[in-house]
Amino acid sequence: MGNDDALVSLLHDIKGTCANLKSAAAMLRGEDSKEERELLGLMSRQARSLADEISAYQARRLGERLK
């Protein structure tokens, strides 16, 4: 996958994940229920996964510059 393809894919993932997180956040009511804890856990995992994906992209770009 070329640089442009990788960036397009990353941007697509960012937009999709942010939309999912926004939808999930709209469902939160501030209650300490099992469902809300599960939803918050899911949101945390999605955000962490996205951060990892961004870090991996950054590392690949840095590696390409060092060649």
PDB file of N, CA, C and O in Angstrom:
ATOM      1  N   MET A   1       0.850  -1.175   0.000  1.00  0.00           N
ATOM      2  CA  MET A   1       0.000   0.000   0.000  1.00  0.00           C
ATOM      3  C   MET A   1       0.891   1.232   0.000  1.00  0.00           C
ATOM      4  O   MET A   1       1.774   1.360   0.847  1.00  0.00           O
ATOM      5  N   GLY A   2       0.668   2.129  -0.934  1.00  0.00           N
ATOM      6  CA  GLY A   2       1.465   3.339  -1.023  1.00  0.00           C
ATOM      7  C   GLY A   2       1.111   4.325   0.071  1.00  0.00           C
ATOM      8  O   GLY A   2       0.145   4.144   0.812  1.00  0.00           O
ATOM      9  N   ASN A   3       1.915   5.370   0.153  1.00  0.00           N
ATOM     10  CA  ASN A   3       1.682   6.394   1.173  1.00  0.00           C
ATOM     11  C   ASN A   3       0.288   6.987   1.072  1.00  0.00           C
ATOM     12  O   ASN A   3      -0.410   7.125   2.076  1.00  0.00           O
ATOM     13  N   ASP A   4      -0.116   7.338  -0.145  1.00  0.00           N
ATOM     14  CA  ASP A   4      -1.423   7.959  -0.313  1.00  0.00           C
ATOM     15  C   ASP A   4      -2.536   6.992   0.072  1.00  0.00           C
ATOM     16  O   ASP A   4      -3.500   7.385   0.729  1.00  0.00           O
ATOM     17  N   ASP A   5      -2.409   5.726  -0.333  1.00  0.00           N
ATOM     18  CA  ASP A   5      -3.417   4.725   0.016  1.00  0.00           C
ATOM     19  C   ASP A   5      -3.484   4.522   1.525  1.00  0.00           C
ATOM     20  O   ASP A   5      -4.568   4.391   2.093  1.00  0.00           O
ATOM     21  N   ALA A   6      -2.329   4.498   2.166  1.00  0.00           N
ATOM     22  CA  ALA A   6      -2.289   4.308   3.615  1.00  0.00           C
ATOM     23  C   ALA A   6      -2.940   5.488   4.326  1.00  0.00           C
ATOM     24  O   ALA A   6      -3.661   5.309   5.308  1.00  0.00           O
ATOM     25  N   LEU A   7      -2.685   6.677   3.834  1.00  0.00           N
ATOM     26  CA  LEU A   7      -3.276   7.867   4.447  1.00  0.00           C
ATOM     27  C   LEU A   7      -4.782   7.894   4.231  1.00  0.00           C
ATOM     28  O   LEU A   7      -5.537   8.213   5.150  1.00  0.00           O
ATOM     29  N   VAL A   8      -5.221   7.561   3.025  1.00  0.00           N
ATOM     30  CA  VAL A   8      -6.660   7.520   2.743  1.00  0.00           C
ATOM     31  C   VAL A   8      -7.342   6.507   3.659  1.00  0.00           C
ATOM     32  O   VAL A   8      -8.414   6.775   4.201  1.00  0.00           O
ATOM     33  N   SER A   9      -6.722   5.351   3.828  1.00  0.00           N
ATOM     34  CA  SER A   9      -7.274   4.319   4.702  1.00  0.00           C
ATOM     35  C   SER A   9      -7.321   4.794   6.151  1.00  0.00           C
ATOM     36  O   SER A   9      -8.312   4.576   6.849  1.00  0.00           O
ATOM     37  N   LEU A  10      -6.258   5.438   6.597  1.00  0.00           N
ATOM     38  CA  LEU A  10      -6.207   5.952   7.964  1.00  0.00           C
ATOM     39  C   LEU A  10      -7.295   6.999   8.183  1.00  0.00           C
ATOM     40  O   LEU A  10      -7.995   6.966   9.195  1.00  0.00           O
ATOM     41  N   LEU A  11      -7.439   7.921   7.246  1.00  0.00           N
ATOM     42  CA  LEU A  11      -8.464   8.958   7.380  1.00  0.00           C
ATOM     43  C   LEU A  11      -9.863   8.351   7.399  1.00  0.00           C
ATOM     44  O   LEU A  11     -10.731   8.807   8.143  1.00  0.00           O
ATOM     45  N   HIS A  12     -10.079   7.333   6.590  1.00  0.00           N
ATOM     46  CA  HIS A  12     -11.369   6.632   6.587  1.00  0.00           C
ATOM     47  C   HIS A  12     -11.636   6.011   7.955  1.00  0.00           C
ATOM     48  O   HIS A  12     -12.740   6.117   8.487  1.00  0.00           O
ATOM     49  N   ASP A  13     -10.623   5.365   8.516  1.00  0.00           N
ATOM     50  CA  ASP A  13     -10.771   4.746   9.835  1.00  0.00           C
ATOM     51  C   ASP A  13     -11.024   5.791  10.916  1.00  0.00           C
ATOM     52  O   ASP A  13     -11.838   5.575  11.814  1.00  0.00           O
ATOM     53  N   ILE A  14     -10.333   6.917  10.831  1.00  0.00           N
ATOM     54  CA  ILE A  14     -10.527   7.991  11.813  1.00  0.00           C
ATOM     55  C   ILE A  14     -11.961   8.501  11.754  1.00  0.00           C
ATOM     56  O   ILE A  14     -12.622   8.634  12.784  1.00  0.00           O
ATOM     57  N   LYS A  15     -12.438   8.786  10.547  1.00  0.00           N
ATOM     58  CA  LYS A  15     -13.807   9.303  10.398  1.00  0.00           C
ATOM     59  C   LYS A  15     -14.834   8.304  10.913  1.00  0.00           C
ATOM     60  O   LYS A  15     -15.772   8.679  11.616  1.00  0.00           O
ATOM     61  N   GLY A  16     -14.658   7.031  10.562  1.00  0.00           N
ATOM     62  CA  GLY A  16     -15.603   6.009  11.001  1.00  0.00           C
ATOM     63  C   GLY A  16     -15.599   5.823  12.504  1.00  0.00           C
ATOM     64  O   GLY A  16     -16.656   5.740  13.129  1.00  0.00           O
ATOM     65  N   THR A  17     -14.414   5.758  13.082  1.00  0.00           N
ATOM     66  CA  THR A  17     -14.312   5.561  14.527  1.00  0.00           C
ATOM     67  C   THR A  17     -14.866   6.759  15.276  1.00  0.00           C
ATOM     68  O   THR A  17     -15.562   6.599  16.279  1.00  0.00           O
ATOM     69  N   CYS A  18     -14.563   7.958  14.799  1.00  0.00           N
ATOM     70  CA  CYS A  18     -15.090   9.160  15.461  1.00  0.00           C
ATOM     71  C   CYS A  18     -16.614   9.199  15.397  1.00  0.00           C
ATOM     72  O   CYS A  18     -17.267   9.583  16.367  1.00  0.00           O
ATOM     73  N   ALA A  19     -17.181   8.804  14.262  1.00  0.00           N
ATOM     74  CA  ALA A  19     -18.643   8.753  14.140  1.00  0.00           C
ATOM     75  C   ALA A  19     -19.219   7.739  15.123  1.00  0.00           C
ATOM     76  O   ALA A  19     -20.236   7.999  15.767  1.00  0.00           O
ATOM     77  N   ASN A  20     -18.565   6.581  15.237  1.00  0.00           N
ATOM     78  CA  ASN A  20     -19.024   5.561  16.187  1.00  0.00           C
ATOM     79  C   ASN A  20     -18.937   6.062  17.623  1.00  0.00           C
ATOM     80  O   ASN A  20     -19.855   5.851  18.415  1.00  0.00           O
ATOM     81  N   LEU A  21     -17.834   6.723  17.955  1.00  0.00           N
ATOM     82  CA  LEU A  21     -17.665   7.241  19.314  1.00  0.00           C
ATOM     83  C   LEU A  21     -18.699   8.323  19.617  1.00  0.00           C
ATOM     84  O   LEU A  21     -19.229   8.386  20.727  1.00  0.00           O
ATOM     85  N   LYS A  22     -18.982   9.164  18.639  1.00  0.00           N
ATOM     86  CA  LYS A  22     -19.980  10.224  18.824  1.00  0.00           C
ATOM     87  C   LYS A  22     -21.358   9.614  19.068  1.00  0.00           C
ATOM     88  O   LYS A  22     -22.093  10.066  19.946  1.00  0.00           O
ATOM     89  N   SER A  23     -21.705   8.598  18.298  1.00  0.00           N
ATOM     90  CA  SER A  23     -22.995   7.921  18.483  1.00  0.00           C
ATOM     91  C   SER A  23     -23.071   7.256  19.849  1.00  0.00           C
ATOM     92  O   SER A  23     -24.093   7.334  20.532  1.00  0.00           O
ATOM     93  N   ALA A  24     -21.993   6.609  20.238  1.00  0.00           N
ATOM     94  CA  ALA A  24     -21.968   5.944  21.541  1.00  0.00           C
ATOM     95  C   ALA A  24     -22.069   6.967  22.667  1.00  0.00           C
ATOM     96  O   ALA A  24     -22.770   6.738  23.653  1.00  0.00           O
ATOM     97  N   ALA A  25     -21.378   8.088  22.527  1.00  0.00           N
ATOM     98  CA  ALA A  25     -21.416   9.126  23.559  1.00  0.00           C
ATOM     99  C   ALA A  25     -22.831   9.676  23.726  1.00  0.00           C
ATOM    100  O   ALA A  25     -23.239  10.016  24.837  1.00  0.00           O
ATOM    101  N   ALA A  26     -23.574   9.763  22.631  1.00  0.00           N
ATOM    102  CA  ALA A  26     -24.946  10.262  22.699  1.00  0.00           C
ATOM    103  C   ALA A  26     -25.850   9.322  23.493  1.00  0.00           C
ATOM    104  O   ALA A  26     -26.901   9.735  23.984  1.00  0.00           O
ATOM    105  N   MET A  27     -25.445   8.071  23.617  1.00  0.00           N
ATOM    106  CA  MET A  27     -26.243   7.087  24.351  1.00  0.00           C
ATOM    107  C   MET A  27     -25.970   7.119  25.854  1.00  0.00           C
ATOM    108  O   MET A  27     -26.735   6.553  26.634  1.00  0.00           O
ATOM    109  N   LEU A  28     -24.893   7.771  26.259  1.00  0.00           N
ATOM    110  CA  LEU A  28     -24.539   7.820  27.677  1.00  0.00           C
ATOM    111  C   LEU A  28     -25.495   8.739  28.430  1.00  0.00           C
ATOM    112  O   LEU A  28     -25.865   9.806  27.943  1.00  0.00           O
ATOM    113  N   ARG A  29     -25.883   8.309  29.616  1.00  0.00           N
ATOM    114  CA  ARG A  29     -26.801   9.097  30.438  1.00  0.00           C
ATOM    115  C   ARG A  29     -26.186   9.472  31.789  1.00  0.00           C
ATOM    116  O   ARG A  29     -26.836  10.121  32.609  1.00  0.00           O
ATOM    117  N   GLY A  30     -24.953   9.071  32.017  1.00  0.00           N
ATOM    118  CA  GLY A  30     -24.299   9.397  33.276  1.00  0.00           C
ATOM    119  C   GLY A  30     -24.691   8.489  34.424  1.00  0.00           C
ATOM    120  O   GLY A  30     -24.451   8.811  35.587  1.00  0.00           O
ATOM    121  N   GLU A  31     -25.292   7.356  34.100  1.00  0.00           N
ATOM    122  CA  GLU A  31     -25.692   6.405  35.136  1.00  0.00           C
ATOM    123  C   GLU A  31     -24.586   5.370  35.332  1.00  0.00           C
ATOM    124  O   GLU A  31     -23.823   5.078  34.411  1.00  0.00           O
ATOM    125  N   ASP A  32     -24.513   4.832  36.517  1.00  0.00           N
ATOM    126  CA  ASP A  32     -23.531   3.782  36.792  1.00  0.00           C
ATOM    127  C   ASP A  32     -24.194   2.424  36.588  1.00  0.00           C
ATOM    128  O   ASP A  32     -24.424   1.670  37.534  1.00  0.00           O
ATOM    129  N   SER A  33     -24.492   2.138  35.323  1.00  0.00           N
ATOM    130  CA  SER A  33     -25.139   0.866  35.003  1.00  0.00           C
ATOM    131  C   SER A  33     -24.148  -0.046  34.286  1.00  0.00           C
ATOM    132  O   SER A  33     -23.118   0.398  33.778  1.00  0.00           O
ATOM    133  N   LYS A  34     -24.486  -1.318  34.260  1.00  0.00           N
ATOM    134  CA  LYS A  34     -23.639  -2.293  33.569  1.00  0.00           C
ATOM    135  C   LYS A  34     -23.503  -1.921  32.094  1.00  0.00           C
ATOM    136  O   LYS A  34     -22.417  -2.017  31.522  1.00  0.00           O
ATOM    137  N   GLU A  35     -24.601  -1.498  31.484  1.00  0.00           N
ATOM    138  CA  GLU A  35     -24.586  -1.151  30.065  1.00  0.00           C
ATOM    139  C   GLU A  35     -23.656   0.033  29.787  1.00  0.00           C
ATOM    140  O   GLU A  35     -22.912   0.034  28.807  1.00  0.00           O
ATOM    141  N   GLU A  36     -23.711   1.037  30.662  1.00  0.00           N
ATOM    142  CA  GLU A  36     -22.849   2.204  30.457  1.00  0.00           C
ATOM    143  C   GLU A  36     -21.383   1.849  30.663  1.00  0.00           C
ATOM    144  O   GLU A  36     -20.520   2.340  29.934  1.00  0.00           O
ATOM    145  N   ARG A  37     -21.093   1.009  31.640  1.00  0.00           N
ATOM    146  CA  ARG A  37     -19.702   0.588  31.847  1.00  0.00           C
ATOM    147  C   ARG A  37     -19.199  -0.186  30.635  1.00  0.00           C
ATOM    148  O   ARG A  37     -18.061  -0.002  30.204  1.00  0.00           O
ATOM    149  N   GLU A  38     -20.049  -1.055  30.085  1.00  0.00           N
ATOM    150  CA  GLU A  38     -19.665  -1.805  28.889  1.00  0.00           C
ATOM    151  C   GLU A  38     -19.467  -0.875  27.699  1.00  0.00           C
ATOM    152  O   GLU A  38     -18.519  -1.036  26.930  1.00  0.00           O
ATOM    153  N   LEU A  39     -20.360   0.098  27.550  1.00  0.00           N
ATOM    154  CA  LEU A  39     -20.250   1.056  26.453  1.00  0.00           C
ATOM    155  C   LEU A  39     -18.976   1.887  26.592  1.00  0.00           C
ATOM    156  O   LEU A  39     -18.270   2.111  25.609  1.00  0.00           O
ATOM    157  N   LEU A  40     -18.683   2.338  27.790  1.00  0.00           N
ATOM    158  CA  LEU A  40     -17.454   3.102  28.019  1.00  0.00           C
ATOM    159  C   LEU A  40     -16.218   2.255  27.739  1.00  0.00           C
ATOM    160  O   LEU A  40     -15.234   2.750  27.190  1.00  0.00           O
ATOM    161  N   GLY A  41     -16.266   0.989  28.112  1.00  0.00           N
ATOM    162  CA  GLY A  41     -15.152   0.086  27.818  1.00  0.00           C
ATOM    163  C   GLY A  41     -14.953  -0.074  26.323  1.00  0.00           C
ATOM    164  O   GLY A  41     -13.826  -0.043  25.829  1.00  0.00           O
ATOM    165  N   LEU A  42     -16.055  -0.247  25.607  1.00  0.00           N
ATOM    166  CA  LEU A  42     -15.989  -0.365  24.153  1.00  0.00           C
ATOM    167  C   LEU A  42     -15.428   0.908  23.527  1.00  0.00           C
ATOM    168  O   LEU A  42     -14.594   0.852  22.624  1.00  0.00           O
ATOM    169  N   MET A  43     -15.893   2.051  24.014  1.00  0.00           N
ATOM    170  CA  MET A  43     -15.399   3.328  23.494  1.00  0.00           C
ATOM    171  C   MET A  43     -13.899   3.473  23.752  1.00  0.00           C
ATOM    172  O   MET A  43     -13.159   3.933  22.883  1.00  0.00           O
ATOM    173  N   SER A  44     -13.460   3.084  24.933  1.00  0.00           N
ATOM    174  CA  SER A  44     -12.035   3.171  25.269  1.00  0.00           C
ATOM    175  C   SER A  44     -11.202   2.285  24.359  1.00  0.00           C
ATOM    176  O   SER A  44     -10.138   2.690  23.892  1.00  0.00           O
ATOM    177  N   ARG A  45     -11.689   1.070  24.106  1.00  0.00           N
ATOM    178  CA  ARG A  45     -10.953   0.160  23.218  1.00  0.00           C
ATOM    179  C   ARG A  45     -10.893   0.701  21.794  1.00  0.00           C
ATOM    180  O   ARG A  45      -9.858   0.598  21.135  1.00  0.00           O
ATOM    181  N   GLN A  46     -11.990   1.275  21.318  1.00  0.00           N
ATOM    182  CA  GLN A  46     -11.990   1.845  19.971  1.00  0.00           C
ATOM    183  C   GLN A  46     -11.016   3.016  19.874  1.00  0.00           C
ATOM    184  O   GLN A  46     -10.260   3.122  18.908  1.00  0.00           O
ATOM    185  N   ALA A  47     -11.037   3.886  20.868  1.00  0.00           N
ATOM    186  CA  ALA A  47     -10.143   5.043  20.861  1.00  0.00           C
ATOM    187  C   ALA A  47      -8.682   4.600  20.939  1.00  0.00           C
ATOM    188  O   ALA A  47      -7.825   5.152  20.250  1.00  0.00           O
ATOM    189  N   ARG A  48      -8.401   3.603  21.779  1.00  0.00           N
ATOM    190  CA  ARG A  48      -7.039   3.087  21.916  1.00  0.00           C
ATOM    191  C   ARG A  48      -6.567   2.457  20.608  1.00  0.00           C
ATOM    192  O   ARG A  48      -5.424   2.653  20.194  1.00  0.00           O
ATOM    193  N   SER A  49      -7.442   1.711  19.969  1.00  0.00           N
ATOM    194  CA  SER A  49      -7.112   1.073  18.696  1.00  0.00           C
ATOM    195  C   SER A  49      -6.810   2.122  17.631  1.00  0.00           C
ATOM    196  O   SER A  49      -5.875   1.968  16.846  1.00  0.00           O
ATOM    197  N   LEU A  50      -7.598   3.176  17.610  1.00  0.00           N
ATOM    198  CA  LEU A  50      -7.365   4.252  16.647  1.00  0.00           C
ATOM    199  C   LEU A  50      -6.036   4.950  16.929  1.00  0.00           C
ATOM    200  O   LEU A  50      -5.285   5.254  16.002  1.00  0.00           O
ATOM    201  N   ALA A  51      -5.744   5.202  18.193  1.00  0.00           N
ATOM    202  CA  ALA A  51      -4.469   5.823  18.556  1.00  0.00           C
ATOM    203  C   ALA A  51      -3.300   4.937  18.140  1.00  0.00           C
ATOM    204  O   ALA A  51      -2.281   5.436  17.663  1.00  0.00           O
ATOM    205  N   ASP A  52      -3.442   3.630  18.316  1.00  0.00           N
ATOM    206  CA  ASP A  52      -2.395   2.692  17.894  1.00  0.00           C
ATOM    207  C   ASP A  52      -2.213   2.723  16.381  1.00  0.00           C
ATOM    208  O   ASP A  52      -1.089   2.670  15.880  1.00  0.00           O
ATOM    209  N   GLU A  53      -3.319   2.809  15.663  1.00  0.00           N
ATOM    210  CA  GLU A  53      -3.260   2.858  14.206  1.00  0.00           C
ATOM    211  C   GLU A  53      -2.550   4.133  13.729  1.00  0.00           C
ATOM    212  O   GLU A  53      -1.753   4.093  12.791  1.00  0.00           O
ATOM    213  N   ILE A  54      -2.843   5.249  14.375  1.00  0.00           N
ATOM    214  CA  ILE A  54      -2.186   6.513  14.029  1.00  0.00           C
ATOM    215  C   ILE A  54      -0.693   6.428  14.344  1.00  0.00           C
ATOM    216  O   ILE A  54       0.133   6.874  13.549  1.00  0.00           O
ATOM    217  N   SER A  55      -0.345   5.862  15.494  1.00  0.00           N
ATOM    218  CA  SER A  55       1.066   5.709  15.867  1.00  0.00           C
ATOM    219  C   SER A  55       1.811   4.819  14.882  1.00  0.00           C
ATOM    220  O   SER A  55       2.955   5.105  14.527  1.00  0.00           O
ATOM    221  N   ALA A  56       1.167   3.742  14.439  1.00  0.00           N
ATOM    222  CA  ALA A  56       1.797   2.840  13.471  1.00  0.00           C
ATOM    223  C   ALA A  56       2.028   3.555  12.145  1.00  0.00           C
ATOM    224  O   ALA A  56       3.077   3.391  11.523  1.00  0.00           O
ATOM    225  N   TYR A  57       1.059   4.340  11.717  1.00  0.00           N
ATOM    226  CA  TYR A  57       1.216   5.110  10.479  1.00  0.00           C
ATOM    227  C   TYR A  57       2.390   6.087  10.622  1.00  0.00           C
ATOM    228  O   TYR A  57       3.223   6.209   9.724  1.00  0.00           O
ATOM    229  N   GLN A  58       2.438   6.769  11.754  1.00  0.00           N
ATOM    230  CA  GLN A  58       3.517   7.727  12.003  1.00  0.00           C
ATOM    231  C   GLN A  58       4.874   7.026  11.989  1.00  0.00           C
ATOM    232  O   GLN A  58       5.833   7.548  11.420  1.00  0.00           O
ATOM    233  N   ALA A  59       4.963   5.861  12.603  1.00  0.00           N
ATOM    234  CA  ALA A  59       6.223   5.112  12.646  1.00  0.00           C
ATOM    235  C   ALA A  59       6.641   4.672  11.244  1.00  0.00           C
ATOM    236  O   ALA A  59       7.821   4.738  10.901  1.00  0.00           O
ATOM    237  N   ARG A  60       5.679   4.224  10.432  1.00  0.00           N
ATOM    238  CA  ARG A  60       6.004   3.840   9.052  1.00  0.00           C
ATOM    239  C   ARG A  60       6.523   5.036   8.270  1.00  0.00           C
ATOM    240  O   ARG A  60       7.489   4.918   7.516  1.00  0.00           O
ATOM    241  N   ARG A  61       5.891   6.174   8.443  1.00  0.00           N
ATOM    242  CA  ARG A  61       6.329   7.382   7.729  1.00  0.00           C
ATOM    243  C   ARG A  61       7.728   7.791   8.166  1.00  0.00           C
ATOM    244  O   ARG A  61       8.555   8.165   7.335  1.00  0.00           O
ATOM    245  N   LEU A  62       7.995   7.721   9.458  1.00  0.00           N
ATOM    246  CA  LEU A  62       9.318   8.061   9.971  1.00  0.00           C
ATOM    247  C   LEU A  62      10.345   7.089   9.427  1.00  0.00           C
ATOM    248  O   LEU A  62      11.437   7.497   9.030  1.00  0.00           O
ATOM    249  N   GLY A  63      10.009   5.801   9.402  1.00  0.00           N
ATOM    250  CA  GLY A  63      10.913   4.788   8.862  1.00  0.00           C
ATOM    251  C   GLY A  63      11.228   5.029   7.403  1.00  0.00           C
ATOM    252  O   GLY A  63      12.358   4.808   6.968  1.00  0.00           O
ATOM    253  N   GLU A  64      10.246   5.477   6.642  1.00  0.00           N
ATOM    254  CA  GLU A  64      10.467   5.763   5.222  1.00  0.00           C
ATOM    255  C   GLU A  64      11.412   6.948   5.046  1.00  0.00           C
ATOM    256  O   GLU A  64      12.215   6.969   4.112  1.00  0.00           O
ATOM    257  N   ARG A  65      11.322   7.912   5.920  1.00  0.00           N
ATOM    258  CA  ARG A  65      12.198   9.091   5.825  1.00  0.00           C
ATOM    259  C   ARG A  65      13.642   8.745   6.152  1.00  0.00           C
ATOM    260  O   ARG A  65      14.571   9.371   5.641  1.00  0.00           O
ATOM    261  N   LEU A  66      13.826   7.743   7.007  1.00  0.00           N
ATOM    262  CA  LEU A  66      15.176   7.382   7.432  1.00  0.00           C
ATOM    263  C   LEU A  66      15.903   6.509   6.414  1.00  0.00           C
ATOM    264  O   LEU A  66      17.106   6.283   6.542  1.00  0.00           O
ATOM    265  N   LYS A  67      15.189   6.020   5.411  1.00  0.00           N
ATOM    266  CA  LYS A  67      15.818   5.156   4.401  1.00  0.00           C
ATOM    267  C   LYS A  67      16.673   5.963   3.462  1.00  0.00           C
ATOM    268  O   LYS A  67      17.280   5.407   2.547  1.00  0.00           O
TER     269      LYS A  67
END
